[in-house]
Amino acid sequence: MRTGLQALGVILVLFAGLLLFDHYHVFRFDHPLTKWTLQWGREAAWVIRGGMLVLGLWLVFMTPRGDD
């Protein structure tokens, strides 16, 4: 059973993956988030993508599950 923080982590990982696929032109992902990350510049966009991925993975794997 997933907690709310783990679900948020999964969402962050999915968005980071979509942003990476959009950057490498695997497919076009027209979402305001892609435009927002690119308006900060190329280096900041990489920091945002990487941060989303790391934070998402952290939330997925390091969130305590509680008692079952």
Long-range contacts (C-beta under 8 A, 24 or more apart in sequence): 1-65, 1-68, 3-63, 3-64, 3-65, 3-66, 5-59, 5-63, 6-59, 6-60, 6-63, 8-56, 8-59, 9-55, 9-56, 9-57, 9-58, 9-59, 9-60, 9-61, 9-63, 10-56, 10-60, 11-56, 12-52, 12-53, 12-55, 12-56, 12-59, 13-52, 13-53, 13-56, 13-57, 13-60, 14-56, 15-52, 15-56, 16-49, 16-50, 16-52, 16-53, 16-56, 17-53, 19-45, 19-48, 19-49, 19-52, 20-49, 20-53, 23-49
